[in-house]
Amino acid sequence: MEKPSRRNVLMAGGTLGALGALSTASPAQAWTWSPTGSVAGAGVGADPRWVWDAEADPLVASLLDRGDVPKVNELLRTWTKNGQPLPAGLPADLRDFMERARRLPSWADQGKLATAVDFNEKRGLYLGVTYGFASGMMSTVIPREARAVYYSKGGADMKDRITKTAKLGYDIGTSNAYQADGEMIVTCVKTRLAHAGVRHLLPKSPYWSKVADEEIPISQRDMMVTWHSLPTTVMQNLVKWKVPIPAAESVAFLHSWQVAAHMLGIKDEYIPKSWGEANSQAEQVLTPVLAPTPEGIKLADMLLNLGSAIDGGLLSKPILGSLTRYVLGDEIAGWLRIPRDPLWDPLFQVAWEPFIAVREGLLSLEKAPGALQKAAWAFDEILRLGALLYLSEGKLPISIEIPETNNPHH
């Protein structure tokens, strides 16, 4: 069997979860989560739906208004490593901001970040699937997120969009993510600038404005909703599947994403300090907002089509649709108009968790359900293709840039 190209994988299953990283989400109720449950341990308790990025937003708006963005994007294409000096020629106000923004928070724990590397290496097979079919497909039923993706510049070319947003998921899983020779800090800072660009441009789109229930996208609350669709949702699924995870590795995985949230410009008072606090916050801000939109239905179909194109279509759209139904449930699958499949729907229900148990040495294959024998090859393929992004040593050159326009087609 021919090994799938990294370019195809970047455009499909294992990268779908990163879609949410450059987009937004929709609030539904009053903010009651206490900042005492955050990494800061305290805060003013302001509803994050009315908080954006006080540093990056006016700066990027100014760059756009004075026509500096093409030059800035060109210069920043050469800035790829965390410890690399910023390119010469950047506007002084941008340089000052980026020097501040690239600093890790004082509470970053290098020991935990090192343990997170161990977790990512051991669990990369599962991370690809959960980022893709728990996080990525969930992003299409977060109304504000789906609309922002669809009507912003990235919505004009979903293959390119997924390739670029995949970088966040790749970089956080590398062994040197936050080290000088890694790229996670660079990716976060560039993403923060891109977010600010979308905040400035998207309100000018008549298509987005017609359907949006907000005047400015990507609030701090929106970003936390997207954040929960990544690590919180991933860990919930790993627990559900009974994947054995040492407590230290669980804490470390969370810590790597706490640092990422800070580097993306989320205030510390909104970042949960523990999985218990994360689950509590997600229950308030993520679960209630999930709903279908015309834009989300179209995006989900695009993502399933891209996923089924890997490896010459060996993983068919029905298989990926059934996986989505299994991971996210019948209601969300119905919202996304994913048809039921008489073969694969019951196979996932009956055989997926025993398959995980066999892989983890918790169940002998002889005692596994017979259905597992039929599904094992496809399940292995799903894990292999989903994880390839995170385990591959090579990367395509990917440049996250400040947008200059919205989706020209909408």
C-alpha positions as CSV (number, residue, x, y, z in Angstrom):
1,M,0.0,0.0,0.0
2,E,1.4,3.4,-0.9
3,K,2.1,5.6,2.0
4,P,-0.2,8.7,1.9
5,S,1.6,12.0,1.2
6,R,2.0,14.5,4.1
7,R,0.3,17.1,1.9
8,N,-2.9,14.9,1.7
9,V,-2.9,14.2,5.4
10,L,-2.5,17.9,6.2
11,M,-5.7,18.4,4.2
12,A,-7.7,15.8,6.0
13,G,-8.5,13.7,9.1
14,G,-5.6,14.2,11.4
15,T,-5.6,18.0,10.9
16,L,-9.3,18.8,11.1
17,G,-9.1,19.6,14.7
18,A,-6.8,22.5,14.1
19,L,-9.6,24.2,12.1
20,G,-10.9,25.7,15.3
21,A,-7.7,27.2,16.2
22,L,-8.1,30.1,13.8
23,S,-11.7,30.7,14.3
24,T,-14.5,31.6,16.8
25,A,-17.4,30.2,18.8
26,S,-20.8,31.2,20.1
27,P,-21.8,32.1,23.7
28,A,-25.3,31.2,25.0
29,Q,-25.6,32.2,28.7
30,A,-24.3,34.5,31.4
31,W,-20.7,34.0,32.5
32,T,-20.5,32.6,36.0
33,W,-17.2,30.7,36.0
34,S,-15.0,31.9,38.8
35,P,-11.4,33.1,38.0
36,T,-10.4,31.3,41.2
37,G,-10.4,28.2,39.1
38,S,-8.0,29.7,36.6
39,V,-4.2,29.4,36.3
40,A,-4.1,33.0,37.6
41,G,-6.2,32.1,40.6
42,A,-7.9,35.5,40.6
43,G,-9.3,38.1,38.2
44,V,-11.9,40.7,37.7
45,G,-14.4,38.1,36.5
46,A,-15.5,40.1,33.5
47,D,-17.6,38.2,30.9
48,P,-15.1,37.2,28.3
49,R,-17.6,37.7,25.5
50,W,-16.9,41.4,25.8
51,V,-13.1,41.1,26.0
52,W,-10.9,40.7,22.9
53,D,-7.2,41.5,22.5
54,A,-6.4,45.0,23.7
55,E,-2.8,44.8,22.5
56,A,-3.0,43.1,19.1
57,D,-6.3,44.4,17.8
58,P,-5.5,48.1,17.5
59,L,-2.0,47.3,16.3
60,V,-3.1,45.0,13.4
61,A,-5.9,47.4,12.5
62,S,-3.3,50.1,12.1
63,L,-1.1,47.8,10.0
64,L,-4.0,47.1,7.7
65,D,-5.1,50.8,7.5
66,R,-1.6,52.1,6.7
67,G,-0.9,49.3,4.1
68,D,1.9,47.6,5.9
69,V,0.5,44.1,6.0
70,P,1.9,42.8,2.6
71,K,5.4,43.8,3.7
72,V,4.9,42.4,7.2
73,N,3.7,39.1,5.9
74,E,6.7,38.8,3.6
75,L,9.1,39.5,6.4
76,L,7.5,37.2,8.8
77,R,7.7,34.2,6.4
78,T,11.4,34.1,7.3
79,W,10.6,34.0,11.1
80,T,10.1,30.3,11.8
81,K,11.9,29.3,15.0
82,N,11.1,30.3,18.6
83,G,14.5,31.5,19.4
84,Q,15.2,33.3,16.1
85,P,15.5,37.1,16.2
86,L,12.7,39.0,14.6
87,P,13.3,40.0,11.0
88,A,14.9,43.4,10.4
89,G,12.5,46.0,8.8
90,L,9.4,45.3,10.9
91,P,7.4,48.3,12.0
92,A,8.6,49.4,15.4
93,D,5.2,49.0,17.1
94,L,4.8,45.5,15.7
95,R,8.3,44.5,16.8
96,D,7.7,45.8,20.3
97,F,4.5,43.8,20.6
98,M,6.0,40.6,19.2
99,E,8.9,40.8,21.6
100,R,6.5,40.8,24.5
101,A,4.1,38.3,23.0
102,R,6.8,35.7,22.4
103,R,7.7,35.4,26.1
104,L,6.4,32.3,27.9
105,P,4.3,33.0,31.0
106,S,6.1,33.0,34.3
107,W,4.1,30.0,35.4
108,A,5.2,27.8,32.4
109,D,6.7,24.6,33.9
110,Q,9.5,23.1,31.7
111,G,9.2,19.8,33.5
112,K,5.5,19.4,32.7
113,L,6.2,20.5,29.1
114,A,8.8,17.7,28.8
115,T,6.3,15.2,30.2
116,A,3.8,16.4,27.7
117,V,6.2,15.4,25.0
118,D,6.2,11.8,26.3
119,F,2.4,11.8,26.3
120,N,2.2,13.1,22.7
121,E,4.7,10.5,21.6
122,K,2.9,7.6,23.3
123,R,-0.7,8.8,22.4
124,G,-0.1,10.4,19.0
125,L,-2.2,7.7,17.3
126,Y,-5.2,8.7,19.3
127,L,-4.6,12.4,19.2
128,G,-4.8,12.5,15.4
129,V,-8.3,10.9,15.5
130,T,-9.6,13.0,18.4
131,Y,-8.3,16.3,17.0
132,G,-9.8,15.4,13.7
133,F,-13.2,13.8,14.5
134,A,-13.9,15.1,17.9
135,S,-12.4,18.6,17.7
136,G,-12.5,19.3,14.0
137,M,-15.9,18.2,13.2
138,M,-17.2,19.7,16.4
139,S,-16.0,23.1,15.1
140,T,-18.6,22.9,12.4
141,V,-21.5,22.9,14.9
142,I,-20.2,25.9,16.9
143,P,-22.2,28.6,15.0
144,R,-19.9,31.6,15.4
145,E,-16.9,29.4,14.5
146,A,-18.5,28.0,11.4
147,R,-19.6,31.4,10.2
148,A,-16.3,33.0,10.8
149,V,-14.4,30.3,9.0
150,Y,-16.8,30.3,6.1
151,Y,-16.9,34.1,5.5
152,S,-13.2,34.9,6.3
153,K,-10.4,34.7,3.8
154,G,-9.6,31.1,4.8
155,G,-13.1,29.9,3.8
156,A,-12.2,30.6,0.1
157,D,-9.8,27.7,0.0
158,M,-10.5,25.0,2.6
159,K,-7.5,22.9,1.6
160,D,-5.2,25.8,2.2
161,R,-7.0,26.8,5.4
162,I,-6.7,23.3,6.9
163,T,-3.1,23.1,5.9
164,K,-2.3,26.3,7.7
165,T,-4.4,25.7,10.8
166,A,-2.9,22.2,11.1
167,K,0.4,23.8,12.1
168,L,-0.9,24.5,15.6
169,G,-1.7,20.9,16.2
170,Y,1.6,19.7,14.7
171,D,3.8,22.1,16.6
172,I,2.3,21.5,20.1
173,G,3.0,17.8,19.6
174,T,6.7,18.2,18.7
175,S,9.4,17.3,21.1
176,N,10.8,20.9,21.0
177,A,7.5,22.7,20.9
178,Y,8.4,25.6,23.2
179,Q,12.2,25.3,23.0
180,A,14.4,27.8,21.0
181,D,14.6,25.4,18.0
182,G,10.8,24.7,18.0
183,E,8.0,26.5,16.4
184,M,5.0,26.6,18.7
185,I,5.7,30.1,20.0
186,V,6.1,31.5,16.5
187,T,2.8,29.8,15.5
188,C,0.9,31.2,18.4
189,V,2.1,34.7,17.9
190,K,1.3,34.6,14.2
191,T,-2.1,33.1,15.0
192,R,-2.7,35.9,17.4
193,L,-2.0,38.5,14.7
194,A,-4.2,36.6,12.3
195,H,-7.0,36.7,14.8
196,A,-6.7,40.4,15.1
197,G,-6.8,40.8,11.4
198,V,-10.1,38.8,11.2
199,R,-11.6,41.0,14.0
200,H,-10.9,44.0,11.9
201,L,-12.0,42.7,8.5
202,L,-14.9,40.3,9.2
203,P,-17.3,43.0,10.4
204,K,-16.9,44.6,7.0
205,S,-18.3,41.6,5.3
206,P,-22.0,42.1,4.4
207,Y,-22.4,38.3,4.2
208,W,-21.1,37.7,7.6
209,S,-22.9,40.7,9.1
210,K,-26.2,39.4,7.8
211,V,-26.0,36.2,9.8
212,A,-23.7,37.1,12.7
213,D,-25.1,37.6,16.2
214,E,-22.1,39.7,17.2
215,E,-20.4,42.8,16.0
216,I,-16.8,41.8,16.7
217,P,-15.7,38.1,16.3
218,I,-13.2,36.1,18.3
219,S,-13.9,37.3,21.8
220,Q,-12.0,35.8,24.7
221,R,-15.0,33.6,25.3
222,D,-15.1,32.5,21.7
223,M,-11.5,31.5,22.0
224,M,-12.1,29.5,25.1
225,V,-15.0,27.6,23.4
226,T,-12.6,26.7,20.6
227,W,-9.9,25.8,23.1
228,H,-12.3,23.4,24.9
229,S,-13.1,21.8,21.5
230,L,-9.4,20.8,21.5
231,P,-7.8,19.5,24.7
232,T,-10.9,19.2,26.9
233,T,-12.8,17.3,24.3
234,V,-9.8,15.2,23.4
235,M,-9.2,14.2,27.0
236,Q,-12.9,13.4,27.6
237,N,-12.8,11.0,24.7
238,L,-9.6,9.3,25.8
239,V,-11.2,8.8,29.2
240,K,-14.4,7.5,27.6
241,W,-12.3,5.0,25.6
242,K,-10.5,3.9,28.8
243,V,-7.1,4.7,27.4
244,P,-4.8,4.4,30.5
245,I,-3.0,7.7,31.1
246,P,-0.7,8.3,34.1
247,A,-1.9,11.3,36.2
248,A,1.4,13.2,35.6
249,E,1.0,12.9,31.8
250,S,-2.7,14.0,31.9
251,V,-1.6,17.1,33.9
252,A,1.2,17.7,31.5
253,F,-0.9,17.5,28.4
254,L,-3.3,20.1,30.0
255,H,-0.3,22.3,30.8
256,S,0.9,22.3,27.3
257,W,-2.5,23.6,26.2
258,Q,-2.6,26.1,29.1
259,V,0.6,27.6,27.8
260,A,-0.8,27.6,24.3
261,A,-3.9,29.5,25.4
262,H,-1.7,32.2,27.0
263,M,0.5,32.5,24.0
264,L,-2.6,32.9,21.8
265,G,-3.6,36.0,23.8
266,I,-6.2,34.4,26.2
267,K,-6.1,36.1,29.6
268,D,-4.8,33.9,32.4
269,E,-8.0,34.4,34.4
270,Y,-10.0,32.5,31.8
271,I,-7.6,29.5,31.5
272,P,-8.7,26.6,33.7
273,K,-6.1,25.3,36.2
274,S,-7.2,21.7,36.2
275,W,-9.3,19.2,34.2
276,G,-12.1,19.5,36.7
277,E,-12.2,23.3,36.1
278,A,-11.9,22.7,32.4
279,N,-14.8,20.4,32.3
280,S,-16.9,22.8,34.4
281,Q,-16.1,25.7,32.1
282,A,-16.8,23.7,29.0
283,E,-20.1,22.6,30.3
284,Q,-21.1,26.2,30.6
285,V,-19.6,27.7,27.4
286,L,-19.2,24.9,24.9
287,T,-22.0,22.3,25.2
288,P,-24.9,24.8,25.2
289,V,-23.8,26.6,22.0
290,L,-23.6,23.6,19.7
291,A,-26.1,24.0,16.9
292,P,-26.3,23.5,13.1
293,T,-25.8,26.3,10.6
294,P,-25.9,26.3,6.8
295,E,-22.3,27.3,6.8
296,G,-21.3,24.5,9.3
297,I,-23.1,21.9,7.2
298,K,-21.2,22.9,4.1
299,L,-17.9,22.9,6.0
300,A,-18.5,19.5,7.5
301,D,-19.2,18.1,4.0
302,M,-16.0,19.6,2.7
303,L,-14.0,18.1,5.6
304,L,-15.4,14.6,5.1
305,N,-14.7,14.8,1.4
306,L,-11.1,15.9,2.0
307,G,-10.7,13.1,4.5
308,S,-12.0,10.4,2.2
309,A,-9.6,11.6,-0.5
310,I,-6.6,10.4,1.5
311,D,-4.8,7.3,0.2
312,G,-6.9,7.1,-2.9
313,G,-10.2,6.9,-1.0
314,L,-9.3,3.8,1.0
315,L,-11.2,5.4,3.9
316,S,-14.5,6.2,2.4
317,K,-16.8,9.1,3.3
318,P,-19.3,6.6,4.9
319,I,-16.6,5.3,7.2
320,L,-15.5,8.8,8.2
321,G,-19.2,9.8,8.6
322,S,-19.8,6.9,10.9
323,L,-16.7,7.8,13.0
324,T,-18.0,11.3,13.3
325,R,-21.4,9.9,14.4
326,Y,-19.7,7.7,17.0
327,V,-17.6,10.4,18.4
328,L,-20.0,13.3,18.5
329,G,-23.4,11.4,18.7
330,D,-26.5,11.0,16.7
331,E,-27.8,14.5,17.3
332,I,-24.8,16.3,15.9
333,A,-24.5,13.8,13.0
334,G,-28.1,14.6,12.2
335,W,-27.4,18.3,12.3
336,L,-24.6,17.8,9.8
337,R,-26.8,15.6,7.5
338,I,-24.4,12.7,7.8
339,P,-26.4,9.7,6.5
340,R,-26.6,6.6,8.6
341,D,-24.6,3.6,7.4
342,P,-25.9,0.1,8.1
343,L,-22.5,-1.4,8.3
344,W,-20.1,1.1,9.9
345,D,-22.4,2.8,12.4
346,P,-22.9,-0.4,14.4
347,L,-19.3,-1.5,14.0
348,F,-18.0,1.7,15.7
349,Q,-20.6,1.2,18.5
350,V,-19.7,-2.4,19.1
351,A,-16.0,-2.6,18.2
352,W,-14.2,0.7,18.7
353,E,-13.7,0.5,22.5
354,P,-12.7,-3.2,22.4
355,F,-10.3,-2.3,19.6
356,I,-8.7,0.3,21.9
357,A,-8.5,-2.2,24.7
358,V,-6.8,-4.7,22.4
359,R,-4.2,-2.1,21.4
360,E,-3.6,-1.2,25.0
361,G,-3.2,-4.8,26.0
362,L,-6.3,-4.7,28.2
363,L,-8.2,-7.3,26.1
364,S,-7.0,-10.3,24.2
365,L,-8.1,-10.4,20.5
366,E,-9.6,-13.8,21.0
367,K,-12.1,-12.3,23.5
368,A,-12.9,-9.3,21.4
369,P,-16.2,-9.1,19.5
370,G,-16.3,-10.7,16.1
371,A,-17.2,-7.4,14.6
372,L,-13.8,-6.2,15.6
373,Q,-12.1,-8.6,13.2
374,K,-14.0,-7.1,10.3
375,A,-13.3,-3.5,11.3
376,A,-9.7,-3.8,12.6
377,W,-8.0,-2.9,9.3
378,A,-10.1,0.2,8.9
379,F,-9.6,1.2,12.5
380,D,-5.9,0.8,12.2
381,E,-6.0,2.9,9.0
382,I,-8.0,5.6,10.8
383,L,-5.4,5.8,13.6
384,R,-2.5,5.7,11.2
385,L,-3.7,8.4,8.9
386,G,-4.9,10.6,11.7
387,A,-1.6,10.3,13.5
388,L,0.7,10.8,10.5
389,L,0.7,14.5,10.9
390,Y,1.9,14.4,14.5
391,L,4.4,11.6,14.0
392,S,6.0,12.6,10.7
393,E,9.4,14.2,10.8
394,G,8.9,16.3,7.7
395,K,6.7,19.3,7.3
396,L,5.5,21.4,4.5
397,P,6.5,25.1,4.6
398,I,3.4,26.7,6.1
399,S,3.0,30.4,6.6
400,I,0.3,31.8,8.9
401,E,-0.3,35.3,7.8
402,I,-2.4,38.4,8.6
403,P,-5.4,38.4,6.2
404,E,-6.0,41.4,4.0
405,T,-9.5,40.5,2.8
406,N,-12.5,38.4,3.6
407,N,-13.7,35.4,1.5
408,P,-14.0,37.0,-1.9
409,H,-16.7,34.5,-2.9
410,H,-19.0,35.4,0.0
